[in-house]
Amino acid sequence: MTRAKQASGKQGTLIIIGGHEDHDGDKIILKEVASRIRNGKLVLATVASHEPEGYLEKYQASFAELGIGEVTELYVEDRVEASDAGKLQALDEVEAVFFSGGDQLRITSQIGGTPIFDRVKAIYEAGGTIAGTSAGASMMSDTMLVKGTSGASFRIGDVRMAPGLGLLSNVIIDQHFAERGRIGRLIGAVSQNPRELGIGIDEDTAIVVEGEQFRVIGSGAVYLVDAYGATHSDVAEADSRTTLSIHDLTLHVLSTGDKFDLVTRRPHRP
């Protein structure tokens, strides 16, 4: 049996951030985003937030210091607006879209399957950059982790998942990872979906995905939880209040500079 292969043919870059990226110091992650914008234009998608006030000004100030002169906001109140010609026009001649934090389910429910998402996907497949922080990170995968108990051992039935936007295949992404003690819920998520690789990203840390590999940047760590070779799991048998039992998981911990192959599921350090 072979592992499910990463989707190929995509030409752009995903920058997937664990939240609370640095805005005041070296801005390593924001610099990575800015370095890929040739025309000086960035769209900040604040769709994840119920109250997006303040996001635009914060990112405008940070990106202005990095030479990005035009940062505009894209926000939709509901799915009807996601088909609005004026909203779509905001994505004309854009090379990069940055999804801010909030509620990942709001992103998928408001723009999934709409002309807005079709335009975002087209930007990516044409060689553009799609970045997302916190909720904007979780929504990148096919299967999206919505909620689950943090800081505790995982109990079966204690996680909620939903379809993501599918920009990155065969993974489940979690964010604010070490800071909120989310190892248990990510293990629980991959125990239910052992075909998919669990990726937990610390704050001020990101993975830069190009083709079938990614590299790590930022000040924290990235945790890879792989249940492909698990020999035992009681996730489908036990009571929902029972603590999960799963054997022979693989865990990798990566820091800045490390790389990871999404096809072979192997890390390496240049």
N, C-alpha and C positions, 0 to 999 in steps of 0.2 A: 504494500500500500504506500502511495506517495502523498506527500503533503500537498494541500491545495496551493496552486501557484498564484502569485500576485498578478493582478491584471496588468497587461503591458500596453504599449502604444501611447501612453500619456506623456506629454512633452514638458509639462510645467513643473512647478515646485510647490510643495506643501510645507509650511512652517507651522508646526503644531506645538503650542506653548502651554505649560502647566499652570499658568496664571501668575499674576503679580510680577510681570517682567519689569526689569529695572528701567525707570524713567529719569533717574537723577544722576547716576554714575556713568559708567562706560557705555551703557545702553547696548550691550553686545547683541541682544536678540533683535531690538529695533534696528540696529545697524545692518543686520543680516537682511531684514525686510527691505530697508532703504537701498541697499546695494543692488537690488534686483529691479529697481524702478528707474527706467531710463528717461521717461518723459516728465518726471516730477509730479505725477498725479497718483493719488491713492484714494480709494473709497473705503471709508470706515463703516462697516455694517453693524449697527447697534440693535439688530433685530431681537437679540436674546434678552434684552432688558425691557421691563414694563415701564421703567422711568429712565430714559437714556440721557437725561440732562447732565451735562458736565463731561461726558466721554469725549465729545468732539474737541472741546477746547484743550483737554489734556493731551490728546494725541496730536493735535495741530502743533502745540508748543514743542513736544518732543521731536516730532519729525521735521519741523522747521530747522531745528538745530542740526539735523542730519542732511539738510539740503533738499528736502521734499517740500516744495512751495505750495502745493495744492492738495489739501486733505478735505474731502467732502463727505457728508454723512448720508447713509442710506438706511431709512427706517420705514417699516411697514406696520400699520396698526392691525391689519388683518389680511387674509388671503386675497381679498378683492384688490387691495392695493398692490399686491405682488404681480398683478397683470397690468398695472397702470403704465401708460406710455411715458409719463413723466418720470416715474421711478426707474423704468428701463433705460431712459436716456442718461441717467446718472452713471451708467456703466459703459457708455460710449467711450472709445479710445482710452480704455483703462487697462493697465497691465497688472495691477495688484489690488486685491480686496482683503481687508483685515476684519475678521469677525471678533467683536468684543465679547466680554463675559456676561453672565446672567443665568438664563434658564435654557439649556440646550433643547428641551422639548418645544420651547417657543420658536426656535429657529426652524426645526424640522416641520412643525405643524403650520407655520405661516408661509414658508417659501418652498417646501418640498414639493416637487412636481409642478412648479409654476414657471412662468417665463423668466422671473428673476433668477431662479436657480439654473435654468437652462443657460442664461447668459453668464452666470458665474462659472459653470462647468465649461462653457466655450472659451472663456478667458484662460482657464487652466489648461485646457487641451491645446490651445494655441501657443503655449509656452509661457503663460503668465504665472503669477504667484498668488496663492490663496493662503492666508495666514489666519490662525484662530487661537485665541487665548481662553483658558478656563472652559466655559460652555462652548465657546467657539472651537475648542480642541476636540471635545467629546463628540460633536456632531459630524466629524470628518469620516467616521467609519461606517461600514454597512450596518453593524449592530451597535447601538448606542446605549451606554450605561446611563440610566436616568437618575437612579437614587439607590441607596443601600446604606446600612449601618457602617459608620467609620469607627476606627479605634477599638474594634472588638473582633473576636473570632466569628467567622461567618456561620450563620444559621440558615439552613436550607429554606428557601422561600423569602429571604431577606434582601432580595435585590430586584430592582425593576429595570427592564430593558425595553427598547423600542427601536424601530428602524432609524438609522442615521441617514446622512446624505450620500454616503457611499463614495466619497472621493478617494478613500484608501480602503482596499479590500482586505478581507481575512484578518482583521484586527478588531480589538475592543480597546478604547482609549479611556483612561482615567486621569484626572488632573489634581492639583494641590496635594500631591500623593503622599509624601512622607509627612508633610506638615499636618495633614488631617488623618493620618493613620489608616490609609485606604487599602493596604495590602490584602486584608481579609475579603473585602468585597470584590476586588479584582480577581482573586482566586475563585471566589464563588461564581463570578460571571463566566470565567473560562471553563469552569467545571461543567457548566450548562452548555457551553459551546466550545468543546475541545479542538475543533478545527481552527478556531480563531486564536490569534496570539494576543495576550493581554499586554498592554503598554501603559505603565504608570509613570507620569511625568511630574517631577517636583516643580515648585514655584521657581520663577526666574531661570527656567530651563526649557529647552525646546529640542525637537527633532526636526531636521531639515531633510525632507524626503524628496529624492530625485531618482526617477526610474524605480528600480527594485531594491534600493538601498537607502538608508538614512544615516546621518551623523548627528552627534549630540553637541549642542552648544549651551552655554550658560553656567550658572554657579552650582546647580544641584545635580541630581542623578536621574537616570531613567531606568525603570525596572521592567524586565521582560519576563512574563509568566507564561510558560508553554506547557499545556496539558496534553499535547499530541501523544506523548508516550506514556501517559498515565495508565497504570495497571489496575487500579481500583477506584471507584467513586460510588458513593451511596446517594448521590444527588437525586436520583429518580426513585429511590426506594424508601428513604427515611421520612419520618414526620417532619413537617415544615419547621418545627421548633428545635430540631436536632442539630447539633453542631456538625458541620460538614466533615466527612472523612474522604480524603483523596490521597493516593500514593503515587510516588515517582513523577512528581512535577519537576520541571526544569526552571531554574531561576537565574537570570543574568542581571547584573547591576552595571550600568554604563555611566561614564562621566564624560566631560567635555573632551572632544577629539575622538572618542570611540565611534566606530561604525558598526552597522548591523545589516546583514543580508536578509531581506524579507522572504526570499525563496528558500534558501537553505536553513533559515532561522539560526544563523551563527553570527556571533560578534567577532570583530577583530579590531586591533589597535594599530593604526598606521605607524 
